[in-house]
Amino acid sequence: MKAAVVTEFGAHPRYLDVEEPAPRRAHEVVAEVLGAAISPRVRSQAAGSHYTSTDELPLIPGLDGVGRTPDGTLRYFILPETTKGAMAERAVVDLRRSVALPPDADPVPLAAAMNPAMSSWVALRRRARMQPGQSVLVLGASGNAGGLAVQVARRLGAGRVVAVSRDSYRLDDSGADVVVELGDADALARAASDVDVVLDYLWGEPTADALRAVIPGRARDDQPLTWVQIGSVAGAESPILSAALRAVDLRLIGSGQGSVSTEAIVDELSELAVEVAGGAFVTDARAVPLSDVERAWDEAATTRDRLVLVP
């Protein structure tokens, strides 16, 4: 069969022939892959730079996707850490790590939206444990995951949503109550004065700058502020002011593989899949042939569209 294959970290995956996958455990089946998205997480997997990387090559990237199992069921699936990922014509799927989808669902928008929507869905429900009516700030809201985070927060009952981005002009139709340009410290301080939860997709210096702006402007120092670190597109490290941890009730946590168990993530899949399949969230999904993976890999780094590889 054909697959996207990484033979050297830092190089593009190539469209190559590989061996057919075969199930080895109970609950595993071979599914026909109908869509696998090129996400930042998958790009870091293919680069060998993610914190879960095992440095094994060759590697078929792809951590999740939409496929059809031998019984004809359309499923969204999450793969374990494996060198035989979803960017192939077929993949081994553990049925316990998948959810059935409506038989007439379009696999492309589902493959595009499930992973990025899951980042904020799980962060709000399992880590921040947001309560209806609380206010949420999304740091890095113009990216795919950040844009969906604004929609997810609203869907889960946030009373107020603040979207912060370097490209704030892109957020006019985001659904946020307030849009703030990253770097505008005064506007950020005003917008975040009573925020309950921050979903941080940036990290690095932007997070340090945001904390410098937000902490002095809190309306009540004792109001809990749960800062959830999800992504690190602006840097793997961020200098956190010691005073930020003392001056207000700041709760700095992360959300990702490890801090949330696989079982907990899978438990959230069914409800999220229903929301995505029902059109609750809007994302710019575009199908690209698997054979064009090299071209698509570069394009995925610059386009706002979520590119989905389809065999």
C-alpha positions as CSV (number, residue, x, y, z in Angstrom):
1,M,0.0,0.0,0.0
2,K,1.0,3.7,-0.2
3,A,1.8,5.9,2.8
4,A,3.5,9.2,3.7
5,V,6.9,8.1,5.1
6,V,9.5,10.0,7.1
7,T,12.9,8.6,6.5
8,E,14.9,11.5,8.0
9,F,13.8,13.9,10.7
10,G,13.6,17.4,9.3
11,A,12.8,16.2,5.8
12,H,9.4,16.0,4.1
13,P,7.5,12.8,4.3
14,R,7.5,11.0,1.0
15,Y,4.8,9.0,-0.8
16,L,6.2,5.5,-0.7
17,D,5.2,1.8,-0.8
18,V,5.1,0.2,2.6
19,E,4.0,-3.2,4.0
20,E,0.3,-3.8,4.6
21,P,-0.6,-3.3,8.3
22,A,-1.8,-6.2,10.3
23,P,-3.6,-6.3,13.7
24,R,-1.7,-8.0,16.5
25,R,-4.0,-7.6,19.5
26,A,-7.6,-8.1,20.4
27,H,-9.9,-5.2,19.5
28,E,-7.7,-4.2,16.6
29,V,-8.8,-4.0,13.0
30,V,-7.4,-2.7,9.7
31,A,-9.4,0.4,8.6
32,E,-9.5,2.1,5.3
33,V,-8.2,5.6,6.1
34,L,-10.5,8.3,4.6
35,G,-8.8,11.4,6.1
36,A,-5.8,12.4,8.3
37,A,-5.1,16.0,9.0
38,I,-1.6,17.7,8.9
39,S,-1.7,19.4,12.3
40,P,1.2,21.1,14.2
41,R,1.3,18.1,16.5
42,V,1.8,15.8,13.6
43,R,4.4,18.0,12.1
44,S,6.4,17.9,15.4
45,Q,6.0,14.1,15.5
46,A,7.4,13.9,11.9
47,A,10.3,16.3,12.9
48,G,11.1,14.1,16.0
49,S,10.8,17.3,18.2
50,H,7.7,16.4,20.2
51,Y,8.2,15.5,23.8
52,T,6.7,12.0,23.2
53,S,9.1,11.3,20.2
54,T,10.8,7.9,20.3
55,D,13.3,8.8,17.5
56,E,12.3,5.7,15.5
57,L,12.6,5.7,11.7
58,P,11.1,5.1,9.2
59,L,7.9,6.7,10.5
60,I,4.4,7.0,9.0
61,P,3.1,10.1,10.7
62,G,-0.5,10.7,11.8
63,L,-2.0,10.4,15.3
64,D,-5.6,10.3,14.4
65,G,-8.0,10.2,11.5
66,V,-11.3,9.1,10.1
67,G,-11.6,5.6,8.6
68,R,-14.0,2.8,7.7
69,T,-13.7,-0.5,9.5
70,P,-14.3,-3.9,7.9
71,D,-17.9,-3.9,9.2
72,G,-18.6,-0.7,7.3
73,T,-18.7,1.6,10.3
74,L,-17.3,5.1,9.9
75,R,-15.0,5.9,12.8
76,Y,-12.9,8.6,14.3
77,F,-9.8,7.0,15.8
78,I,-6.8,7.9,17.9
79,L,-3.6,5.9,17.5
80,P,-1.2,5.0,20.2
81,E,2.4,6.1,19.9
82,T,3.4,4.1,16.8
83,T,5.7,4.3,13.7
84,K,2.7,3.2,11.6
85,G,0.5,6.2,11.7
86,A,-2.7,7.4,10.0
87,M,-1.2,9.0,6.9
88,A,-1.6,5.8,4.8
89,E,-4.2,4.0,2.8
90,R,-4.9,1.7,5.7
91,A,-4.1,1.7,9.4
92,V,-4.5,-0.6,12.4
93,V,-7.2,0.9,14.7
94,D,-7.9,-0.2,18.2
95,L,-11.7,0.0,18.5
96,R,-11.4,1.0,22.1
97,R,-9.7,4.2,21.0
98,S,-12.3,5.1,18.5
99,V,-15.9,6.3,18.2
100,A,-18.6,5.5,15.6
101,L,-19.7,8.4,13.4
102,P,-22.9,9.0,11.5
103,P,-22.7,6.9,8.4
104,D,-23.3,9.9,6.1
105,A,-20.7,12.2,7.9
106,D,-18.1,13.9,5.7
107,P,-14.8,12.5,6.8
108,V,-12.7,15.6,5.7
109,P,-14.1,18.2,8.2
110,L,-14.2,15.6,10.9
111,A,-10.6,14.7,10.4
112,A,-9.8,18.4,10.3
113,A,-11.6,19.5,13.4
114,M,-11.5,16.7,15.9
115,N,-7.9,17.0,17.0
116,P,-7.7,20.8,17.4
117,A,-11.2,21.0,19.0
118,M,-10.2,18.2,21.4
119,S,-7.3,20.3,22.8
120,S,-9.6,23.0,24.2
121,W,-12.5,20.6,24.9
122,V,-10.4,18.4,27.1
123,A,-8.5,21.3,28.7
124,L,-11.8,23.0,29.7
125,R,-13.6,19.9,30.9
126,R,-10.8,17.8,32.3
127,R,-8.1,20.2,33.4
128,A,-9.7,23.7,34.1
129,R,-13.1,22.1,34.8
130,M,-14.7,25.3,33.6
131,Q,-18.2,26.1,35.0
132,P,-21.0,27.6,32.9
133,G,-20.9,31.3,33.0
134,Q,-17.1,31.6,33.6
135,S,-15.0,33.7,31.3
136,V,-12.3,32.3,29.1
137,L,-9.3,34.0,27.3
138,V,-7.7,32.2,24.3
139,L,-4.1,33.2,23.8
140,G,-3.2,32.5,20.1
141,A,-6.8,32.6,18.8
142,S,-6.1,33.0,15.1
143,G,-4.6,29.5,14.7
144,N,-6.7,26.4,13.9
145,A,-6.8,25.1,17.4
146,G,-7.1,28.6,19.0
147,G,-10.0,29.5,16.7
148,L,-11.8,26.4,17.6
149,A,-11.1,27.0,21.2
150,V,-13.2,30.2,21.0
151,Q,-16.1,28.2,19.6
152,V,-15.6,25.3,22.1
153,A,-15.6,27.6,25.1
154,R,-18.8,29.2,23.9
155,R,-20.4,25.8,23.3
156,L,-19.4,24.6,26.7
157,G,-21.2,27.6,28.4
158,A,-18.5,30.3,28.8
159,G,-20.2,33.5,29.8
160,R,-17.6,35.6,28.0
161,V,-14.8,34.8,25.6
162,V,-11.7,36.9,24.9
163,A,-9.6,36.2,21.8
164,V,-6.0,37.3,21.7
165,S,-3.8,37.1,18.6
166,R,-1.1,38.8,16.7
167,D,-3.4,38.8,13.7
168,S,-6.5,40.1,15.6
169,Y,-8.0,41.4,12.3
170,R,-8.7,37.8,11.4
171,L,-11.0,37.4,14.5
172,D,-13.8,39.7,13.5
173,D,-16.1,36.8,12.9
174,S,-14.6,34.4,15.5
175,G,-17.5,34.6,17.9
176,A,-15.5,36.1,20.7
177,D,-17.0,38.9,22.8
178,V,-13.7,40.8,22.9
179,V,-10.7,40.7,20.5
180,V,-7.3,41.9,21.6
181,E,-4.1,42.4,19.6
182,L,-1.2,40.5,21.1
183,G,1.2,43.1,22.5
184,D,-1.5,45.6,23.4
185,A,-0.8,45.4,27.2
186,D,-3.4,47.9,28.2
187,A,-6.2,46.3,26.2
188,L,-5.2,42.9,27.5
189,A,-5.2,44.0,31.1
190,R,-8.7,45.4,30.7
191,A,-10.1,42.4,28.9
192,A,-8.6,39.9,31.4
193,S,-9.4,41.7,34.6
194,D,-12.0,39.1,35.6
195,V,-11.1,36.2,33.4
196,D,-11.3,32.7,35.0
197,V,-9.5,30.5,32.5
198,V,-6.7,31.2,30.0
199,L,-6.1,28.7,27.2
200,D,-2.5,29.3,26.1
201,Y,-1.5,28.0,22.7
202,L,1.6,30.3,22.5
203,W,3.9,30.0,25.5
204,G,7.4,31.6,25.1
205,E,7.8,35.3,25.5
206,P,4.2,36.1,24.6
207,T,3.0,34.3,27.8
208,A,5.5,36.2,29.9
209,D,4.4,39.5,28.4
210,A,0.7,38.5,28.9
211,L,1.2,37.7,32.5
212,R,3.0,41.0,33.1
213,A,-0.1,42.7,31.6
214,V,-2.8,40.6,33.2
215,I,-1.6,40.2,36.8
216,P,-1.6,43.9,37.9
217,G,-5.0,44.5,36.3
218,R,-6.9,41.8,38.1
219,A,-10.1,43.2,39.6
220,R,-9.8,40.8,42.6
221,D,-6.5,39.3,43.5
222,D,-8.1,36.3,45.2
223,Q,-10.2,35.4,42.1
224,P,-8.7,32.1,40.8
225,L,-7.0,32.4,37.4
226,T,-6.4,29.0,35.9
227,W,-3.8,29.3,33.1
228,V,-3.8,26.1,30.9
229,Q,-0.6,25.6,28.8
230,I,-1.6,23.7,25.7
231,G,0.7,24.7,22.8
232,S,4.1,26.2,22.4
233,V,4.3,27.7,18.9
234,A,6.1,30.8,20.3
235,G,8.7,28.9,22.3
236,A,9.2,25.8,24.4
237,E,10.2,27.9,27.5
238,S,8.7,30.9,29.1
239,P,10.1,33.1,31.9
240,I,7.4,33.3,34.6
241,L,7.7,36.2,37.0
242,S,7.8,34.9,40.6
243,A,5.5,37.8,41.6
244,A,2.8,36.4,39.3
245,L,2.5,33.3,41.5
246,R,2.3,35.4,44.7
247,A,0.3,38.4,43.8
248,V,-2.9,36.6,42.6
249,D,-4.4,33.2,42.9
250,L,-2.7,31.9,39.7
251,R,-3.0,28.2,39.0
252,L,-0.6,27.2,36.2
253,I,-1.3,23.8,34.7
254,G,-0.9,22.0,31.4
255,S,-3.2,19.9,29.2
256,G,-1.9,17.2,26.9
257,Q,-0.7,13.6,26.6
258,G,0.2,12.5,30.1
259,S,-1.6,15.2,32.1
260,V,-4.8,13.8,30.7
261,S,-5.0,10.0,30.5
262,T,-5.8,8.2,27.2
263,E,-8.9,6.8,28.9
264,A,-10.2,10.3,29.8
265,I,-9.5,11.6,26.3
266,V,-11.4,8.7,24.7
267,D,-14.3,9.3,27.2
268,E,-14.7,12.7,25.7
269,L,-14.6,11.6,22.0
270,S,-18.2,10.5,21.6
271,E,-19.8,13.8,22.7
272,L,-17.3,15.9,20.8
273,A,-17.7,13.8,17.6
274,V,-21.5,14.4,17.8
275,E,-20.9,18.2,18.1
276,V,-18.4,18.2,15.2
277,A,-20.4,16.0,12.9
278,G,-23.5,18.2,13.6
279,G,-21.7,21.3,12.4
280,A,-21.3,22.9,15.8
281,F,-17.9,24.2,15.0
282,V,-16.6,25.9,11.8
283,T,-13.1,25.1,10.4
284,D,-11.6,25.6,7.0
285,A,-10.9,22.0,5.9
286,R,-9.4,21.1,2.6
287,A,-8.7,17.7,1.2
288,V,-5.3,17.0,-0.4
289,P,-4.4,13.7,-2.1
290,L,-2.0,11.6,0.0
291,S,0.2,11.4,-3.1
292,D,0.8,15.2,-2.8
293,V,2.1,15.0,0.8
294,E,5.4,16.7,0.1
295,R,3.8,19.8,-1.4
296,A,1.1,19.8,1.3
297,W,3.6,19.6,4.1
298,D,5.1,23.0,3.2
299,E,1.7,24.5,2.6
300,A,0.3,23.4,5.9
301,A,2.9,25.6,7.7
302,T,1.5,28.8,6.1
303,T,-2.1,28.3,5.2
304,R,-5.1,28.9,7.5
305,D,-6.8,25.9,6.0
306,R,-6.6,22.6,7.8
307,L,-5.2,20.2,5.2
308,V,-6.5,16.7,5.3
309,L,-4.7,13.9,3.4
310,V,-7.0,11.6,1.6
311,P,-5.8,8.4,-0.2
